[in-house]
């Protein structure tokens, strides 16, 4: 196995090792440290979406997870660590992910666009009309589409591990890990714990194929056209050592998103918000609080 692929699997192991799946899913609310996380569902766009909420601050922050991700797997350090007095923190599980089942996940060509419109619908159903967005990986792509389509709703956008297009080299990497039978049991187990063997096996391969459809049916374009329409202040956190997202991608986003800044994280890999959660949360709060300063 190449060094690059070992890095990918290290990210997978770390991502799920940081969570406790059975305890969180067994109740409607969970206490981690001294913070209560509320677990609720809300119906919109024909789906009962699960979301997790923490804090009671005035500034609403929407967390958007990555591929096959959920509040539990992708954002526990943020739900537990961001200032609960300043922020109302919400993370929704996209349709077919986490606890937003049924329905099972399906994969239309523009599935990331659908996720963005689902996120907007969830926030509208919650009667929250202004919010900032933190998006990781696929969630960062969803966040860019959301910010471009709903500029009146999105106050600030922070993204990392994301891209607006797919190259042939990107596809080679993801195709190399689409067969979970080639993974070690240690690599498969966390996904199976969340989804079960059959669902995980089906959906992982389906995700790789759906991602590839942007490459084969849209010439690699995921959301390039959305970038100039992002009106809010945007921050890209660039993990220099991210094995999944080559440096050309954050550089492209930085060039084409208006009102955009980029912070380079020299040791950051794809999951930098998990591995360096305290430092990441501090950076996120500094960016989010600029909105409060401007309002004063």
C-alpha positions as CSV (number, residue, x, y, z in Angstrom):
1,X,0.0,0.0,0.0
2,X,1.3,3.4,-0.9
3,X,2.2,6.1,1.7
4,X,-0.7,8.2,0.3
5,X,-3.3,5.5,0.8
6,X,-2.0,4.8,4.3
7,X,-2.6,8.4,5.1
8,X,-6.2,8.0,3.8
9,X,-6.9,5.0,6.0
10,X,-5.3,6.8,9.0
11,X,-7.9,9.5,8.5
12,X,-10.7,6.9,8.5
13,X,-9.5,5.3,11.7
14,X,-9.1,8.6,13.5
15,X,-12.4,10.0,12.3
16,X,-14.4,7.2,13.9
17,X,-12.2,6.5,16.9
18,X,-13.1,10.0,18.2
19,X,-16.8,9.0,18.7
20,X,-18.9,6.7,20.7
21,X,-21.6,5.4,18.4
22,X,-23.8,3.2,20.6
23,X,-24.2,5.6,23.6
24,X,-25.0,8.6,21.5
25,X,-27.6,6.8,19.3
26,X,-29.4,5.1,22.3
27,X,-31.0,8.3,23.6
28,X,-32.6,11.5,22.4
29,X,-30.0,13.6,24.2
30,X,-26.5,12.9,25.3
31,X,-24.1,14.5,27.8
32,X,-20.5,14.7,26.8
33,X,-18.3,16.3,29.4
34,X,-20.7,18.9,30.9
35,X,-22.6,19.7,27.7
36,X,-26.0,18.3,26.6
37,X,-26.4,17.5,22.9
38,X,-30.0,17.5,21.8
39,X,-30.9,14.9,19.2
40,X,-34.0,15.7,17.2
41,X,-35.8,15.1,13.9
42,X,-37.6,17.5,11.6
43,X,-39.6,16.8,8.5
44,X,-38.9,18.7,5.3
45,X,-38.4,17.9,1.6
46,X,-40.1,14.5,2.2
47,X,-37.5,13.3,4.7
48,X,-37.3,13.1,8.5
49,X,-33.9,14.7,9.0
50,X,-32.0,14.1,12.1
51,X,-30.0,17.0,13.6
52,X,-27.9,17.5,16.7
53,X,-28.0,20.8,18.5
54,X,-25.8,22.4,21.2
55,X,-25.6,25.8,22.8
56,X,-28.0,28.7,23.0
57,X,-26.0,31.6,21.6
58,X,-27.3,34.2,19.2
59,X,-25.0,33.3,16.3
60,X,-26.3,30.1,14.6
61,X,-23.6,27.8,13.1
62,X,-24.5,25.0,10.7
63,X,-22.1,22.1,10.5
64,X,-22.1,20.1,7.2
65,X,-20.4,16.6,7.3
66,X,-18.4,14.8,4.7
67,X,-19.1,11.6,2.7
68,X,-21.2,9.1,4.7
69,X,-20.7,11.5,7.6
70,X,-23.0,12.6,10.4
71,X,-23.0,14.8,13.5
72,X,-21.6,11.9,15.5
73,X,-18.8,10.8,13.2
74,X,-17.6,14.2,11.9
75,X,-18.2,17.0,14.4
76,X,-18.3,15.9,18.0
77,X,-15.3,18.1,19.0
78,X,-17.1,21.1,17.5
79,X,-20.4,20.3,19.1
80,X,-18.7,19.8,22.4
81,X,-16.0,22.5,22.0
82,X,-17.4,25.6,20.3
83,X,-18.6,28.3,22.8
84,X,-22.1,27.3,23.7
85,X,-22.9,30.8,25.1
86,X,-22.0,32.5,21.8
87,X,-23.3,29.9,19.3
88,X,-26.4,27.9,18.5
89,X,-24.6,24.9,16.9
90,X,-26.6,22.6,14.6
91,X,-25.4,19.6,12.6
92,X,-27.8,17.8,10.3
93,X,-27.3,14.3,8.9
94,X,-27.9,14.4,5.1
95,X,-30.6,12.2,3.8
96,X,-29.6,8.5,4.0
97,X,-26.7,9.3,6.3
98,X,-26.4,8.7,10.1
99,X,-29.9,8.8,11.6
100,X,-31.6,10.5,8.6
101,X,-32.9,7.1,7.5
102,X,-35.3,6.1,6.0
103,X,-34.9,6.7,3.2
104,X,-31.8,4.9,2.1
105,X,-29.3,7.1,0.4
106,X,-29.7,7.5,-3.4
107,X,-27.4,9.2,-5.7
108,X,-28.8,11.5,-8.4
109,X,-26.1,13.3,-10.5
110,X,-26.3,16.5,-8.6
111,X,-26.5,14.9,-5.2
112,X,-24.3,17.6,-3.5
113,X,-26.7,20.2,-4.9
114,X,-29.6,18.3,-3.4
115,X,-27.8,18.2,0.0
116,X,-27.4,22.0,-0.1
117,X,-31.1,22.5,-0.7
118,X,-31.9,20.0,2.0
119,X,-29.7,21.9,4.4
120,X,-31.5,25.2,3.5
121,X,-34.9,23.5,4.0
122,X,-33.9,22.1,7.4
123,X,-32.8,25.6,8.6
124,X,-36.0,27.1,7.2
125,X,-38.1,24.5,9.0
126,X,-36.3,25.3,12.2
127,X,-37.2,29.0,11.6
128,X,-33.5,30.0,11.5
129,X,-33.0,32.5,8.6
130,X,-29.4,33.7,9.2
131,X,-26.5,31.3,10.0
132,X,-22.9,30.7,9.3
133,X,-21.7,27.4,7.8
134,X,-18.7,25.2,8.6
135,X,-18.3,22.5,5.9
136,X,-15.8,19.6,5.8
137,X,-14.9,17.7,2.6
138,X,-18.3,17.0,0.8
139,X,-19.8,19.2,3.4
140,X,-17.6,22.1,2.3
141,X,-18.8,21.6,-1.3
142,X,-22.4,21.6,0.0
143,X,-21.6,24.7,1.9
144,X,-20.3,26.5,-1.2
145,X,-23.4,25.6,-3.1
146,X,-25.6,26.6,-0.2
147,X,-23.9,30.0,0.2
148,X,-24.2,30.8,-3.5
149,X,-27.8,29.8,-3.8
150,X,-29.0,31.4,-0.5
151,X,-26.8,34.5,-0.1
152,X,-29.4,36.2,2.1
153,X,-29.2,33.3,4.7
154,X,-25.5,32.5,4.9
155,X,-23.5,34.9,7.0
156,X,-20.0,33.4,6.9
157,X,-18.5,30.3,5.3
158,X,-15.6,28.2,6.6
159,X,-14.5,25.2,4.5
160,X,-11.7,22.7,4.5
161,X,-10.8,19.5,2.6
162,X,-13.1,20.6,-0.3
163,X,-12.9,21.1,-4.1
164,X,-15.0,22.6,-6.9
165,X,-14.0,20.1,-9.6
166,X,-12.5,16.6,-10.0
167,X,-9.4,15.6,-11.9
168,X,-8.4,12.3,-13.4
169,X,-5.8,11.9,-10.6
170,X,-8.5,12.5,-8.0
171,X,-10.6,9.7,-9.5
172,X,-7.7,7.3,-9.5
173,X,-7.3,7.9,-5.8
174,X,-10.9,7.2,-4.9
175,X,-11.2,4.3,-7.2
176,X,-8.3,2.7,-5.4
177,X,-10.3,2.5,-2.2
178,X,-13.8,1.7,-3.4
179,X,-13.6,-2.0,-2.7
180,X,-14.0,-2.3,1.1
181,X,-13.0,-6.0,0.9
182,X,-9.5,-4.8,0.4
183,X,-9.6,-2.9,3.6
184,X,-8.5,-4.4,6.9
185,X,-11.2,-5.3,9.4
186,X,-9.9,-2.4,11.6
187,X,-10.6,0.0,8.8
188,X,-14.1,-1.4,8.0
189,X,-15.3,-1.8,11.6
190,X,-16.2,1.9,12.5
191,X,-18.3,2.3,9.3
192,X,-20.0,-1.0,9.9
193,X,-20.8,0.0,13.5
194,X,-22.6,3.1,12.2
195,X,-24.3,1.6,9.1
196,X,-24.2,-2.2,9.3
197,X,-22.2,-4.4,6.9
198,X,-24.6,-4.4,4.0
199,X,-25.5,-0.7,3.9
200,X,-22.0,0.5,4.4
201,X,-20.7,-1.8,1.6
202,X,-23.4,-0.6,-0.8
203,X,-23.2,3.1,0.0
204,X,-19.4,3.4,0.0
205,X,-19.1,2.1,-3.5
206,X,-22.2,4.1,-4.6
207,X,-20.5,7.3,-3.2
208,X,-17.4,6.6,-5.2
209,X,-19.5,6.1,-8.4
210,X,-21.6,9.1,-7.7
211,X,-18.5,11.3,-7.2
212,X,-17.2,9.9,-10.4
213,X,-20.3,10.9,-12.2
214,X,-19.4,14.6,-11.8
215,X,-16.2,13.7,-13.6
216,X,-17.7,11.6,-16.4
217,X,-20.9,13.5,-17.0
218,X,-20.0,17.1,-16.1
219,X,-16.3,17.1,-17.2
220,X,-15.3,17.2,-13.6
221,X,-17.3,20.2,-12.7
222,X,-18.9,19.9,-9.3
223,X,-19.8,23.5,-8.5
224,X,-17.3,25.8,-10.3
225,X,-20.2,28.1,-11.4
226,X,-21.3,28.6,-7.8
227,X,-18.0,30.2,-6.7
228,X,-18.5,33.7,-8.1
229,X,-21.9,33.8,-6.5
230,X,-20.7,33.3,-2.9
231,X,-21.2,36.8,-1.4
232,X,-20.4,36.1,2.3
233,X,-17.0,36.3,3.9
234,X,-15.3,33.0,3.3
235,X,-12.3,31.3,5.0
236,X,-10.5,28.3,3.6
237,X,-8.5,26.3,6.1
238,X,-5.9,24.5,3.9
239,X,-4.3,21.3,5.2
240,X,-1.0,21.3,3.5
241,X,-0.6,17.5,4.0
242,X,-4.1,16.6,3.0
243,X,-3.7,13.3,1.0
244,X,-7.2,13.5,-0.5
245,X,-7.2,17.1,-1.7
246,X,-4.2,18.2,-3.7
247,X,-3.1,21.8,-3.3
248,X,-4.5,22.9,-6.6
249,X,-8.0,22.7,-5.2
250,X,-7.8,25.2,-2.3
251,X,-5.7,27.5,-4.4
252,X,-8.5,27.5,-7.1
253,X,-11.1,28.2,-4.5
254,X,-9.1,31.0,-3.0
255,X,-8.7,32.6,-6.4
256,X,-12.4,32.3,-7.5
257,X,-14.4,32.9,-4.4
258,X,-14.9,36.7,-3.7
259,X,-14.2,37.9,-0.2
260,X,-12.1,34.8,0.5
261,X,-9.1,34.3,2.7
262,X,-7.0,31.2,3.2
263,X,-5.1,30.0,6.2
264,X,-2.4,27.3,5.6
265,X,-2.1,24.6,8.2
266,X,1.4,23.1,7.7
267,X,0.7,19.8,9.5
268,X,-2.9,19.6,8.6
269,X,-4.3,16.5,6.8
270,X,-7.9,15.9,5.7
271,X,-9.3,15.6,9.2
272,X,-7.5,18.5,10.8
273,X,-10.6,19.7,12.7
274,X,-10.5,16.4,14.6
275,X,-6.8,15.9,15.1
276,X,-6.3,19.5,16.1
277,X,-9.8,20.2,17.4
278,X,-8.9,22.9,20.1
279,X,-6.7,24.9,17.7
280,X,-9.3,24.5,14.9
281,X,-12.1,25.6,17.2
282,X,-10.2,28.7,18.2
283,X,-9.6,29.6,14.6
284,X,-13.2,29.0,13.7
285,X,-14.4,31.2,16.6
286,X,-12.1,34.1,15.6
287,X,-13.6,34.0,12.1
288,X,-17.2,33.7,13.3
289,X,-16.8,36.4,15.9
290,X,-15.8,38.9,13.2
291,X,-19.5,38.9,12.3
292,X,-20.4,40.0,15.9
293,X,-17.7,42.7,15.8
294,X,-19.2,44.1,12.6
295,X,-22.7,44.2,14.1
296,X,-21.6,46.2,17.2
